[in-house]
Amino acid sequence: MFSGIVEEMGVVQSREHGRAGTRLSIMASSILHDLKPGESVSVSGACLTAAEIGTSDFSVDVSTETLRVTTLGELTVGTAVNLERAMTLHDRIGGHLVTGHVDGTGILRERTQDGRTVLLTFEVPAAILRYCIQKGSITIDGVSLTINTVSERGVSVAIVPHTANVTTLGGKQPGDSVNLESDLIGKYVERLLQRNGTLPEKQTPGDRS
């Protein structure tokens, strides 16, 4: 479980392809403190398992399925990624509860400057958009953000200077793809209401019941 508060930006330094997926080596610094093999790391919003830890980098194995449903398949050597270690029980939740299980990808459609704030408008798939509400939470490339507005096709968010400086969102341009995770609480509320008959069943990603 994560909070969506990025600890640092890392850089992909190597990418090796295999039959079972891809191994990424990511250059990092602060998150390497106390990081152990087998622990979870959010890499631009996708929960991955640290396989090997070096003095200035760590490696993760990315399955074929994860490459398919996230933007990780587009990563190349030199690409920056957002990094966050899993929360501990005594951490402050500065963002919101984030699982690191990416629901799908979106596309940045518009970027505008509003004083020192950057306004980003993303096209969001309908299966994710139905969980989005104004002033609710959404995770974009591992960053916990508050939704400013919701339209029929997507959402807009405001990026303050600090977030722009310490995450990859500051460099995103129209046409760029991002990983999206909708609010966990909304999914459970919907499911419970469906089970007691208050809401009709809707097919959701990964739901085959």
Buried (B, 14 or more C-beta within 10 A) or exposed (E): BBBBBBBBBBBBBEBEEEEEBBBBBBBBEEBBEEBEEEBBBBBBBBBBEBBEBEEEBBBBBBEEEBBEBBBBBEBEEEBBBBBBBBBEEEEEBEBBBBBBEBBBBBBBBEBEEEEEBBBBBBBBBEBBBBBBEEEBBBBBBBBBBEBBBBEEEBBBBBBEEEBBEBBBBBEBEEEBBBBBBBBBEBBEEBBEEBEEEEEEEEEBEEEEE
